[in-house]
Amino acid sequence: MTAADWPELPFAAWADTCATLHLWTQVVGKIRLAHTPMVNHWWQVPFYVSSRGLTTSPIPYGSESFQIDFDFIDHRLDIRTSRGEVESIALAPRTVADFYAEIMGRLRGLGLETRIWTMPVEIEGAIPFERDSEHRSYDAAYVHRFWRILLQVNRLFTQFRSPFLGKVSPVHFFWGGFDLAVSRFSGRTAPLLMSDSPNVGRWVMQEAYSHEVSSCGFWPGNGGFGQAAFFSYAYPEPQGFADAPRSPATYYDRDLGQFILPYDAVRQAASPDELVMDYLRHSYEAAANLGGWDRRALERPSPNTRR
């Protein structure tokens, strides 16, 4: 591990770029949503961390497929089809409206007719893509840093996910909240969620939280939080969750209803891996133990336990 693996990511330094990139990912995410069959909890719509950035993975289109990749090394957006066609768009300062117009035009040129709802979701005061000339920033150096962090978080979340035998999500990047997350489920249904998110139908979130869940993630601090952080929560939140034992540098944010581990605490730790894994274990155990999960049935014994 080197400092380059966990670089500084002060939110204020790239807030405008983060907001623009968030909206660009929503354009691409809605293209995936338009063509991909429904999967429980909307798992058909997120992106995945790749060795160069973020990818939609293959999107079905009739008997063919295509995928859209954000390349955060060469800073371009690539559209690749199963017919062998490739279209590339430079990632550089430009408005959301211009980005939206160009990608939709490239899709039409490839014969990939697509219609999407152009209103951003989970963002207060959102502007429809085709009218958004306000967001236009792209700082390539900070976008590259963000992706380098996602690489490490994806690695640790994948490791954390591996021993769980119950229902568990992929490690995936949700373009609605602009976060990388992984979720474990108890197997029991959850109370009907009644809260709302901006420009998201309540039924959408009810599908996402239809079953008891312990979820953890990482996000850069957008949405008013102001700093990069790991987060973890349970739905429904069991009694005593906020006061459960926690890992070092972690606190419970009562406004968010989440355990927060600031990214800077991780970056500056003697062993970032150990701090993050300890955080993931503590937050999951708080949800599972207090929620009465059947951990014996849901978790694979460690090799040491098996011996």
Secondary structure by P-SEA (a helix, b strand, c coil): ccccccccccccccaaaaaaaaaaaaaaaaaaaaccccccccccccccccccccccccccccccbbbbbbccccbbbbbbcccbbbbbbbbccccaaaaaaaaaaaaaaaccccccccccccccccccccccccbbbbcaaaaaaaaaaaaaaaaaaaaaacccccccccccccccccccbbbbbccccccccccccccccaaaaaaaacccccccccccccccccccbbbbbbccccccccccccccccccccccccccccaaaaaacccaaaaaaaaaaaaaaaaaaaacccccccccccccccc
